[in-house]
Amino acid sequence: MDRYSAFTGIDKFKLVPNGGGFNLINSTNNQTIEIELNNSPAANDLYNQLPLSIDLEDYSTNEKIFYPPNKLNTESTPKATPKIGTLAYYEPWGDVVIFYDDFRANNDLYELGHIISGEDIVSELSGTVTIETMPNQ
């Protein structure tokens, strides 16, 4: 299943579940972040909510977060493994988290995928982003 999406606006992204990637292209310097999604129900729920326009926020000193409009189904979704570059869903608050530094295991964090390349620029991201689907490349 090859499905692509793009986050556009201040920063641009591309999203593909299971074997594909979630790419971020910083509009000001054309840097790219690629995140591979797992094929979990939660990752698929996120994909199915696209297109979206959302605010990407700083949280703590190790993560960026955004809130999809609908909650994600965490049934059969693996718990997030504490590893820099993890894309996760924090069920109690309903936010998606991009970790760019160390974090502790938490039973409420569900893994959606992980960064393949560009993790060193995640900390620089901020502002409103639009997420839209793109054709397979």
N, C-alpha and C positions, 0 to 999 in steps of 0.2 A: 504494500500500500504506500505509494509515493504521493504525499500531499504536501504542498508548499504554501507558506504564508509569508507576508512581508510586514514588518513594523516600519511605518514611515512617519515623517514629521521631523522632530528634532533629531531623532535617531531612527535608523531603519533596521528591520529584522526580517528574517525568513525562517519559517517554522515547518518542520517535517517530522511526523511520528515514525518511530521504529526504523532505524537505519538511515534516516535523513537528518536534517539539521535545522536549527533555529539560528539564523544568521543575523548579526547586528552590524550595520554599516553606519558608523558615526558620520553624519552629514558634513561636519566641518573638516574631517581629515581622512575620510574613506577607509577607516580601520574596520575590520570585520571580526565579529564573534560568532562562532558556530556552536550550537548546542544540539546534541542528538537526544531525541525524545525516546522514552521506552514506549511500549505498546499497551500501557495500562489503561484502565477505564478513565482514570483522572486525566492522563495526557490526552486521550481522545476527546474527553469532554471539553478541555481547554481548546483544542483545535476546532471543535464543532461550534464554538461561540464566536468564531471569527466571521467578519471583520470587527475589530474593536478600536476605540480610541481611548487611551488610558494614561493616567499619570504614573510615572515611574518615580518612586520615592526612596530616599535613604532611610535605612533602619539600622540602628546600632552602628557598629564600626566594621561590619563584615558582610552586609547584604543589601540588595536592592529589592524592592517589593512593588507589586501592583495587584489590583483587585479586579478579577474578572467579574462580569455582572451576575453570573450564576455560580452557585457552589459546584464543586467537582465531586464526582462519585469516587470515593476512596476504596470501595469494596474491591478486593483482589489487587490493590495497588501496594507495592512494596514500601516499607518504611525507608526514609532517607538515610543513607549511609553518610556519616560525617566525613566529607571530603570537599576540599576547595573545588569550585566549579560545578557544584550540584544545583540543579533546578528542582525546586520542591514546592509542595502545596502545604500551607499551614492551616489545617482544617478548622480550628476554633475561630480564627479571624477571617477565613476565606480568602487569604492572599497567596499569590505566587511569589516565590522567593528565588533570587539568583545569588548564591553565595560566592563571594570573591575572596574570602578569608576563612580561617578555621571556624568551626561551630561544633556544638555538642549534640549528641543524639537526643532526639525528642520523640516520644511516642505519637505526637500529633503532627509530625512532619512526614509527608508522603513524597517519594521520589518520582519526578516526572521525566528527568533526563540529566545530562551533564554536558559541560562545555568541552568541546573538542579542540577549539583554537580561539585565541583572543582573550583568555581569562584575565590578562594583565590590564585590560582597558575597561572592565566592567565597573570598577570603582568610579570612573569618570562619567558614567551615564546619569542623566537626569532629565526631567521635564515630561511633557506630554508626547506620547507615541501613538501611532495608529497602526493596527495590525490588520492586514488583509491577505487573502489567499493569492497565490501566484501559480502559474502552470509549472508542471514538472520540467526541470532543466536537463 
